[in-house]
Amino acid sequence: FPKDSERRKLWEVKIKRVNFKATQHSKICSKHFTPSSFDSTKFGGTWPKPDAVPSIFDFGENSKGETTKMPNPRKPPVKRRISPDESLHEDSSTMAKSEKKRLHYLGDFDENDVNSPTKAQQLLQISKVEVLNCKQTIRKLRQENKRLKKRVASLNGMLSELKEKKMISDDASAVLKLSLPGAAAEFINRLEMPNSKEKYPPKLKAFALTLNFYSTKAYNYVRKTFECNLPHPTTLRKWYQSINGSPGFTGEAFSSLKVKAEEAEKKSTTIKCALMVDEIAIKKHVEWDRTKFSGYIDLGTDLDDDELPIAKEALVFMVNALNSNWKVPVGYFLINGLSAPERANLINEALRYIHDTGVDVVSLTFDGTSSNIAAANELGANIAVNNLVNFFPHPVTRNPIYVIFDACHMLKLVRNCLASKGSLHDGKNLVNWKYITELEKLQREEGLHAATKLRLRHVQWYREKMKVKLAAQVLSRSVADALEYALHHLKHPKFEGCEATILFLKKFNDLFDVLNSRNFLGKGYKSPFMEKNKTKFFQLLDETEAYIRGLKTSSNGELLLTSQRKTGFLGFLVTLKSIKSLFLSLCEGGDLKFLLTYKLSQDHLELFFSAIRSHGGHNNNPTAKQFKAAYVRLLAHHQIMTSDSANCTILDDTNILNVSASKNTYLKSINDSDAQRDDIDQWPAVESLVQDHNYCVNAFRHQSQYSQDVIGYVAGFVIKNITALCGLYFCSCREI
């Protein structure tokens, strides 16, 4: 039946059924309509026209031409006479029954119903039930509102609770409080709609990212307390990735890593990488960068507030391939200092990101600052003399990640300890810095050098304490040989008792060579770690470990490993133990045939820092805006060379992985050196050999034994190189 009341009444009249009232479920057969009553263009000609009305009620033959069988007609009712009065009463009662109302709700009553005691009583009962329901609803809403206010109020107190439980630091609490006012309002909306599928608002997003940055445990605790009204950590990792070089983890870098992992998978291999972390100092400066003010601390969370502290460092993460020839920075953060738990949390996040690309990280490299040592302990290692644990579990695979302290930094700390204290004790004899200063003085007075790099700047190390090469040139075998020459051949009185110093220099020289191998064709301890020299290298590492454990501050003093100057020596212990473990897992139990330990060095990150400073005209303190611009350009592979006067110089040809398009292409990187150019012939190499010695002698009339020996050594050196170039041969009587 039609929904229109007028048409429905018309159909009811046409049907001619007594007391029939059509409902929404009433239906009528289509055979009661003429064919012209249907619209042939709709639903196969079965849709009635707007003006269609039923008009056929006497059917003839059916569509098949067969006679319709009608059921037996009912017997007519017995006729009886009814008086007019009886008929009128019957009609009125029928109408009263049809017009009876349902009185279940307050809206069903009218003013006349109050006059009836029965209906009035029924109205009173319904009114009481309605009022009771309203009171219960109001009470529930008030309780819910109270809980919401309590939760939002507890959000402020939550930071204090997290701080008391030592889940976040004071700096983290201060930063989170700045993002809290806007996030609290958004919390109310999310709590009212717990299953909402709407996007998280920016203020709540910034709060979640900031809290998760400082502490994953604190974030999970808050998320559980507020019934999962904060996004899942997997969602946060997607938000962290920046696509335009902004602070955070760089999405393009991970895309490039994924491409490399897929290429290695096709060759049935796995990319093994070392993760390294370090800070670069930036200028405390705030400036406008066309979209916002940059220079405040930026954790990649889009938190924008003028009360944030100004950043003074950029914490950079870099990945270096052990079984390939590339490296790539994977992110950076502008910070004003991080606590150990915050730093450990960030390292775990980086490991999770890298794991998602298919690349396998096997080690973590950083320098020996107290915050890094505390972060390693927070991750699960134990950097201590007793019960030393040199690894921590991967946050996803639970495989060991070995801790590597950068050998260059450790060597500087050892040099600083010896030079500042003046002497150490190896358990038997005294290791004295004065022998090194006396050797430099002897060379300067004689005007000739005993085949060493030792100069006045090496003795005055405190003026250039950041130069790695100065420390490496002092703690070297050439200086040890010169001391041995002065002791045994010259029998110089000022060098009596320097045997312990000679041993000290040789031990750390050989150890540094093992931890700094970078050439497959290297000789001796500079050769790569492989199966054929495993026994020799393991013996050296074991002997050096025992030697370091026996060093003391004085003959009756405490062990160096328990003193306040222990960092350099303890760092070497951790690193040599990690190197042995990495060789056993990667070379003996893995796919690598040899291990170049320089791949684990922090030099790769230091060279990247040098290139960033070079971008601004060798600016040692770039601003946050300048750092971001240099970071983006280096990722895009612009040719920027490092400074020759930097703390670290180029020693290999490791390329920065091109992340501009995440394709399988290699471009020349910032690490290209002149030694790789084909247009350089062999003569500049000879020039470098000639310049390796100082040939200016002040006087030749009265030559000392030292001068004669040095001149003879230099002459032999010259003859040896000229002979190699000119094809001459030495005769048996050593004459040309």
Secondary structure, DSSP 4 states (H G I P E B T S, - for coil): --SSHHHHHHHHHHHT-TT----TT----GGGS-GGGEETTSGGGTEEPTT------S--S-TTSPPP-PPPPPPPPPP----HHHHHHHHHHHHHHHTPPP--SGGG--GGGGGSHHHHHHHHHHHHHHHHHHHHHHHHHHHHHHHHHHHHHHHHHHHHHHHHTTSS-HHHHHHHHHHHHHHHHHHHHHHHSTT--SPPPHHHHHHHHHHHHH-HHHHHHHHHHTTT-S--HHHHHHHHEESSS-SEEEHHHHHHHHHHHHHHHHTT---EEEEEEEEEE-----EE-SSSEE-B-B-SS----TTSPBP-EEEEEEEEESSSSEEEEEEEEEES---HHHHHHHHHHHHHHHHHHT-EEEEEEE---HHHHHHHHHHT-B-SSTT-B-EEE-TTT--EEEEEE-HHHHHHHHHHHHHHH-EEE-SSSEEETHHHHHHHHHHHHHT---S----HHHHTGGGGTT-HHHHHHHSSHHHHHHHHHHHHTS--GGGTT-HHHHHHHHHHHHHHHHTT---TT--GGGS-EEGGGHHHHHHHHHHHHHHHHT-BSSTTS-BGGGSTT-HHHHHHHHHHHHHHHHIIIIIISSS-SEE-GGGGSTHHHHHHHHHHHHHTTS-SS--HHHHHHHHHHHHTT---PPPTTSSS---S-PEEPP-SS--S-----TT--GGG-TT--SHHHHHHHHTTS----S--SS--HHHHHHHHHHHHHHHHHHHHHHT----TTS--
